[in-house]
Amino acid sequence: MSFTNKKITFALFFGNRGFFPGELIDGAREELKKAVTDAGYNWICMDESKTRYGAVETPTEGAAFAEFLEENKGKYDGVILSMPNFSDENGAIVALKDVKVPILVQAFPDEIGLMDFAHRRDAMCGKFAMCNLLRQAGIPYSLTKKFTIAPSDPEFGGELKRFAALCRVVNGMRSFNLGTFGARTTAFKTVRVDEIALQKKGINVETIDLSEVFLRIDKVSDEKIEEKKKQILAVTEFTGWPEEKLTNMAKTQAAFEELIADYKLDAIAVRCWDEFQKYYGIAPCTSLSLLNEMGISAACEVDVVNAIMMRALSLASDEPTMLLDYNNNYGNENDKAIMFHCGPIAPSMLEGKGKVEEHLMFKKTYGDGSGVGINKGRIKAGKVTFGSIRTENGKIHAFVAEGEFTNDPIEEAFFGSGKVMQKDTINDVSNFMAENGYKHHIAITYGEHLDVICEAFDKYLGYENVAL
């Protein structure tokens, strides 16, 4: 994944039913094309000469549209099933039965004063029939928030934005590669995972031993080291530490990027302690923060399943995601908790530059300067969506929730980067996680994306999901 992806492209489908005014379809086509373009997305449309009005009514016309989709396979991210009038569902079933991307059902509203036989659409009624037949055929579909809505409606841009996010999540999660750099640490049985369950959902896990990672680190060229040093210094302050530490951080960054390219990885989960500290005297947190900024979901502590949740949230928001420990209560305030991690947070999620510090836990164990590399910073406030994933009994289980990062103070002596999360039912979330065997990590992105993630997980991806 990259946050500079190509624009989302929608394939436009127009329904028709002969009893109703087909003349409305030409106007509907131009109106929808304009709305999609104005919202910043691309569209493709079947040649109008292929069917009557360039729409789909009969199974034969449906077959023509299915052929159009097959010819353009890989060129569209979702289908907008537009209903200018009642629209025949039988042609639609033939047209869309093999579609593997999300489908948005949009119905034009009738207008007061235009309810005569020449202008009445009855698309509201037709939408019930269309959805009924799609469901019978086992074709998943999505609805607009407003049941009937014209593309010219000012709210339609929001409908398209939400549908584009859904397309990114569904298409991005159906098949991708996730790399683990090193085995889980012996102490963390909590991050054990069922790789076969993941593979059945299109998530391929590549396990890469730390010995290979370290071989790559040791072979990084001087030119590449200097390039990565500049990249690190652009986002964090490095003062008071030996140059050797920065060199080892740069080599680690270069090696991670090389492995990601070689194995075509979309997400990684790294064994971040304690070999990096013993061999190189660093913590790889800054490398993880840079990768998250680049759109490669990077989890620490070999948390494979939450690298998956990080990817899902990044696809929904089209922005980076952070993985934090669900860590501390906040005094006696039952609607708040402190979320924390050492320093793998994407630079754009911080208020200004971070600062390279050493990991105090490794300082305590291995001595001064043994864990230089956490990127400490002040996490931004704002509304957030968060969640977690686990595997159990051959299935992927998830929960998703929304909350808010506040500006409540955390004492200066607090180690690492922490932020107060506020949610009225946060105690219920805590109990749910403990009751259902979730880890101590949660993936977090900015914005309100719960409905998109839930629809993608529930309807299109088949995860066992709970909204909290």
C-alpha positions in Angstrom: 0.0 0.0 0.0 1.0 3.6 -0.6 -0.8 6.8 0.3 -0.1 8.0 -3.3 -2.2 5.3 -4.9 -3.9 5.8 -8.2 -7.4 7.3 -8.0 -10.3 5.0 -7.2 -12.2 4.1 -10.4 -15.8 3.1 -10.5 -17.5 1.0 -13.2 -20.9 2.7 -13.8 -24.0 0.4 -14.3 -27.4 1.8 -15.3 -30.5 -0.1 -14.8 -33.8 0.1 -16.8 -37.3 -1.4 -16.9 -39.3 -1.1 -20.0 -42.6 0.1 -18.3 -40.8 3.1 -17.0 -39.3 6.2 -18.8 -36.0 5.1 -20.3 -35.5 8.6 -21.6 -34.3 9.5 -18.1 -31.2 7.4 -18.4 -29.3 9.8 -20.6 -29.6 12.5 -18.0 -28.8 10.1 -15.2 -25.6 9.0 -17.0 -24.3 12.5 -17.4 -25.3 13.4 -13.8 -23.5 10.4 -12.3 -20.3 10.9 -14.4 -20.1 14.5 -13.4 -20.6 13.7 -9.7 -17.9 11.0 -9.7 -15.5 13.3 -11.5 -16.2 16.3 -9.3 -15.6 14.1 -6.2 -12.1 13.3 -7.5 -12.6 9.7 -8.7 -12.4 8.1 -12.1 -15.1 6.1 -13.9 -15.5 3.7 -16.8 -18.8 3.1 -18.6 -20.0 0.6 -21.2 -20.5 1.9 -24.7 -24.0 3.2 -25.0 -24.6 1.5 -28.3 -24.2 -2.0 -26.8 -27.7 -1.9 -25.3 -31.0 0.0 -25.4 -30.3 3.4 -23.8 -26.8 2.1 -22.8 -28.5 0.5 -19.8 -29.2 -3.1 -18.6 -32.7 -4.6 -18.5 -32.7 -8.1 -20.1 -30.4 -11.0 -19.3 -28.9 -10.5 -22.8 -28.0 -6.9 -21.9 -26.7 -8.1 -18.6 -24.3 -10.5 -20.4 -23.1 -7.5 -22.5 -22.3 -5.6 -19.3 -20.6 -8.7 -17.8 -18.4 -8.8 -20.9 -17.6 -5.1 -20.5 -16.5 -5.8 -16.9 -14.4 -8.8 -17.9 -12.6 -6.7 -20.6 -11.8 -4.1 -18.0 -10.8 -6.5 -15.2 -8.4 -4.8 -12.8 -9.2 -1.4 -14.0 -12.1 -0.6 -11.6 -12.3 -0.8 -7.8 -16.1 -0.8 -7.3 -19.3 -0.8 -9.3 -22.1 1.8 -8.9 -25.4 0.2 -9.7 -27.4 3.3 -10.6 -31.2 3.1 -10.9 -32.7 6.0 -12.9 -36.0 4.1 -12.8 -37.4 0.9 -11.3 -34.8 -1.1 -13.1 -35.0 -4.8 -13.9 -33.1 -7.0 -11.4 -32.8 -10.0 -13.7 -30.4 -8.3 -16.1 -28.5 -7.0 -13.1 -28.0 -10.5 -11.7 -26.4 -11.7 -15.0 -24.3 -8.6 -15.2 -22.9 -8.7 -11.7 -22.8 -12.3 -10.7 -19.0 -12.6 -11.1 -18.1 -9.2 -9.6 -15.5 -9.4 -6.9 -15.5 -5.8 -5.9 -18.0 -3.8 -3.8 -21.2 -2.7 -5.4 -23.1 0.5 -4.4 -26.8 0.5 -5.1 -27.9 4.1 -5.9 -31.5 5.0 -6.7 -32.7 8.3 -8.1 -35.5 10.0 -6.1 -38.8 11.0 -7.6 -39.6 14.7 -7.6 -42.9 16.4 -6.5 -44.4 17.8 -9.7 -42.9 15.2 -11.9 -44.9 12.2 -10.9 -46.8 11.8 -14.2 -46.2 8.6 -16.3 -43.6 10.3 -18.4 -41.4 11.3 -15.5 -42.2 9.0 -12.5 -39.2 6.8 -11.7 -40.4 4.4 -8.9 -36.7 3.7 -8.2 -37.4 3.6 -4.5 -39.6 0.6 -5.0 -37.2 -0.9 -7.5 -34.4 -0.7 -5.1 -36.1 -3.1 -2.7 -36.6 -5.6 -5.5 -33.0 -5.1 -6.7 -31.5 -5.7 -3.3 -33.8 -8.7 -2.7 -32.6 -10.4 -5.9 -28.9 -9.6 -5.2 -29.2 -11.1 -1.8 -30.9 -14.2 -3.2 -28.1 -14.6 -5.7 -25.4 -14.2 -3.0 -24.0 -11.0 -4.4 -22.9 -8.7 -1.6 -23.9 -5.0 -2.1 -23.8 -1.7 -0.2 -26.4 1.0 0.3 -26.3 4.8 0.2 -27.1 6.4 3.6 -30.0 8.3 2.0 -32.1 5.5 0.5 -32.8 7.5 -2.6 -30.3 10.2 -3.7 -29.5 12.0 -6.9 -25.8 12.3 -7.9 -26.4 16.1 -8.0 -27.4 16.0 -4.3 -24.7 17.8 -2.2 -24.5 14.8 0.1 -23.6 12.4 -2.7 -20.0 13.4 -2.6 -19.9 12.0 1.0 -21.5 8.8 -0.2 -18.8 8.4 -2.9 -16.0 9.1 -0.3 -17.4 6.4 2.0 -17.8 3.9 -0.9 -14.2 4.6 -2.1 -12.9 3.9 1.4 -14.9 0.6 1.5 -13.4 -0.3 -1.9 -9.9 0.3 -0.6 -10.4 -1.8 2.4 -12.1 -4.7 0.7 -9.8 -4.9 -2.3 -6.7 -4.2 -0.2 -7.5 -6.9 2.3 -8.6 -9.8 0.0 -5.0 -10.7 -1.0 -1.8 -9.3 0.4 1.6 -10.4 1.7 2.6 -9.9 5.3 6.2 -10.5 6.5 7.4 -11.4 10.0 11.0 -10.4 10.7 12.0 -12.9 13.3 10.1 -15.3 15.5 7.9 -14.1 18.4 9.8 -13.7 21.6 9.4 -16.6 24.0 7.8 -14.4 26.6 5.0 -13.3 24.3 2.8 -16.2 23.7 0.0 -13.6 23.4 1.0 -12.9 19.8 0.6 -16.5 18.6 -1.4 -16.7 15.4 -3.1 -19.2 13.0 -1.4 -18.7 9.7 -3.7 -21.2 7.9 -6.8 -19.2 9.0 -5.2 -16.1 7.5 -4.2 -17.8 4.3 -7.8 -18.9 3.8 -8.8 -15.2 3.8 -6.1 -14.3 1.3 -3.4 -13.1 3.8 -0.1 -14.7 2.9 2.5 -14.7 5.7 6.2 -14.8 4.8 8.4 -15.7 7.8 11.9 -14.2 7.5 14.5 -15.2 10.1 16.4 -12.4 11.9 19.7 -14.0 10.6 18.6 -12.9 7.1 17.6 -9.4 8.4 21.0 -9.0 10.1 22.9 -10.2 7.0 21.1 -7.5 5.0 21.9 -4.9 7.6 25.6 -5.7 7.5 25.7 -5.4 3.7 24.1 -2.0 3.3 26.2 0.3 1.1 27.7 3.6 2.4 25.6 5.5 -0.2 22.4 3.9 1.1 23.4 4.6 4.7 23.8 8.3 4.0 20.4 8.4 2.1 18.6 6.8 5.1 20.3 9.0 7.6 18.9 12.0 5.8 15.5 10.4 5.8 15.6 9.8 9.6 16.9 13.3 10.4 14.1 14.8 8.4 11.5 13.5 10.9 13.3 13.3 14.2 15.9 15.1 16.3 19.1 13.1 16.9 21.3 14.7 19.4 23.5 13.4 22.2 24.1 10.0 20.8 27.1 8.5 19.0 27.1 8.6 15.2 27.3 4.8 15.2 23.8 4.6 16.5 22.4 6.7 13.6 24.4 4.5 11.2 22.9 1.4 12.6 19.4 2.9 12.5 19.9 3.9 8.9 21.2 0.4 8.0 18.2 -1.2 9.6 15.8 1.1 7.7 17.6 0.2 4.4 17.5 -3.5 5.2 13.8 -3.4 6.0 12.9 -1.6 2.8 15.0 -4.1 0.8 13.3 -7.1 2.3 9.8 -5.5 1.8 10.7 -5.0 -1.9 12.2 -8.4 -2.4 9.2 -10.3 -0.8 6.6 -7.8 -2.1 5.3 -7.2 1.4 2.4 -4.9 2.2 2.7 -5.2 6.0 5.3 -6.4 8.5 5.6 -7.5 12.1 9.0 -7.3 13.7 10.8 -9.0 16.5 12.0 -5.7 17.9 13.7 -7.1 21.1 16.2 -8.1 22.3 18.6 -9.0 19.5 18.6 -5.5 18.0 19.7 -4.2 21.3 22.4 -6.9 21.9 23.9 -6.8 18.4 23.5 -3.2 17.2 22.7 -1.2 20.4 19.5 0.2 18.9 15.7 -0.2 19.0 14.1 -0.4 15.5 11.2 1.9 16.5 12.2 4.8 14.2 12.3 2.4 11.2 8.8 1.2 12.0 7.6 4.8 12.3 9.0 5.6 8.8 7.5 2.5 7.3 4.0 3.3 8.7 4.4 6.8 7.1 5.1 5.2 3.8 2.0 3.0 3.9 3.6 -0.2 5.0 1.7 -1.2 8.1 4.6 -2.1 10.6 3.8 -3.7 13.9 6.3 -4.3 16.7 6.6 -7.4 18.9 5.7 -9.7 16.0 2.0 -8.9 16.4 0.9 -10.3 13.0 -2.8 -10.0 13.5 -2.7 -6.4 14.5 -0.5 -5.6 11.5 -3.6 -6.8 9.6 -5.8 -4.5 11.6 -3.4 -1.6 11.0 -3.6 -2.3 7.3 -7.4 -2.3 7.3 -7.5 1.0 9.2 -4.9 2.6 6.9 -6.9 1.6 3.9 -10.1 3.0 5.3 -8.5 6.4 6.3 -5.9 6.5 3.5 -3.5 7.7 6.3 -1.0 6.0 8.6 -2.0 3.8 11.5 -0.2 3.4 14.9 0.0 0.3 17.1 -0.2 1.2 20.8 -0.3 -0.7 24.1 -3.7 -0.4 25.8 -1.6 0.5 28.8 -2.7 2.5 31.8 -5.8 3.7 33.6 -6.0 7.5 33.9 -6.5 8.1 37.6 -10.1 7.7 38.7 -11.6 8.8 35.3 -13.5 5.7 34.2 -14.0 7.0 30.6 -10.3 7.4 29.9 -7.2 5.3 29.5 -3.6 5.9 28.4 -2.4 4.3 25.2 1.4 4.1 24.8 4.3 2.7 22.9 8.0 3.2 22.7 8.2 5.1 19.5 7.0 3.4 16.3 4.4 6.1 15.5 4.3 7.6 12.0 5.8 11.2 12.0 2.6 12.8 10.6 0.7 11.5 13.6 2.9 13.5 15.9 2.9 17.3 16.7 6.1 18.3 15.1 9.4 16.4 15.0 10.1 13.6 17.4 13.3 13.0 19.3 15.4 9.9 19.3 15.8 8.6 22.8 16.9 5.3 24.3 14.5 2.5 25.5 14.6 2.7 29.3 13.7 -1.0 29.7 16.8 -2.0 27.7 18.9 0.5 29.5 17.9 -1.1 32.8 18.7 -4.6 31.4 21.8 -4.1 29.2 23.2 -0.7 30.2 23.4 2.8 28.9 22.9 3.3 25.2 21.8 -0.3 24.5 18.4 0.7 23.0 18.8 4.0 21.2 16.1 4.5 18.5 12.7 5.1 20.0 11.2 8.2 18.3 9.5 10.0 21.2 6.9 12.6 20.3 3.6 14.2 21.3 0.8 12.3 19.6 -1.9 14.5 18.0 -5.3 14.9 19.6 -8.5 14.1 17.6 -11.2 11.6 16.8 -9.9 8.1 16.2 -11.0 4.6 15.1 -9.3 1.7 16.8 -9.5 -2.1 16.9 -7.8 -5.4 17.2 -7.7 -8.8 15.5 -7.2 -12.4 16.8 -7.4 -15.9 15.3 -9.3 -18.7 17.0 -10.8 -22.0 15.9 -9.7 -21.3 12.3 -11.5 -18.0 12.1 -10.4 -14.3 12.1 -12.1 -12.3 14.9 -12.1 -8.6 15.2 -13.5 -5.7 17.1 -13.7 -2.0 16.0 -14.6 1.1 18.0 -14.3 4.9 17.9 -13.0 7.2 20.6 -11.0 10.4 20.9 -7.4 11.3 21.8 -7.6 14.2 24.3 -5.0 16.8 25.4 -5.2 15.6 29.0 -1.7 15.9 30.5 0.6 12.9 31.0 3.5 13.6 33.4 6.8 14.4 31.7 8.6 11.4 33.3 6.2 9.0 31.4 8.4 6.8 29.2 7.8 6.7 25.5 4.9 8.3 23.6 1.6 8.2 25.3 -1.9 9.7 24.8 -5.1 9.7 26.7 -8.0 8.0 25.0 -11.6 9.0 26.0 -14.6 6.9 25.3 -17.7 6.7 27.5 -17.7 2.9 27.3 -14.0 2.4 27.5 -14.3 0.2 30.5 -16.7 -2.1 28.5 -14.1 -2.2 25.8 -11.4 -3.3 28.3 -13.6 -6.0 29.7 -14.6 -7.2 26.2 -10.9 -7.5 25.2 -10.1 -9.5 28.4 -13.2 -11.7 28.1 -12.5 -12.6 24.5 -8.8 -13.1 24.5 -7.6 -10.0 22.7 -4.0 -8.8 23.0 -2.7 -5.8 24.8 -2.2 -3.9 21.5 -4.7 -1.8 19.5 -4.3 -0.4 16.0 -5.4 3.3 15.7 -6.0 5.7 12.9 -7.5 9.2 12.9 -11.1 9.8 11.8 -14.4 8.0 12.1 -14.3 4.8 10.0 -16.1 2.3 12.1 -19.0 1.8 9.7 -16.7 1.3 6.7 -14.5 -1.3 8.6 -17.5 -3.1 9.9 -19.2 -3.3 6.5 -16.0 -4.5 4.9 -15.3 -7.2 7.6 -18.9 -8.3 8.0 -20.3 -8.2 4.4 -17.3 -8.7 2.1 -14.4 -10.3 3.9 -16.2 -12.7 6.3 -14.5 -11.8 9.5 -16.2 -12.5 12.8 -16.5 -8.8 13.8 -18.0 -6.8 16.7 -18.6 -3.1 16.8 -18.0 -1.6 20.3 
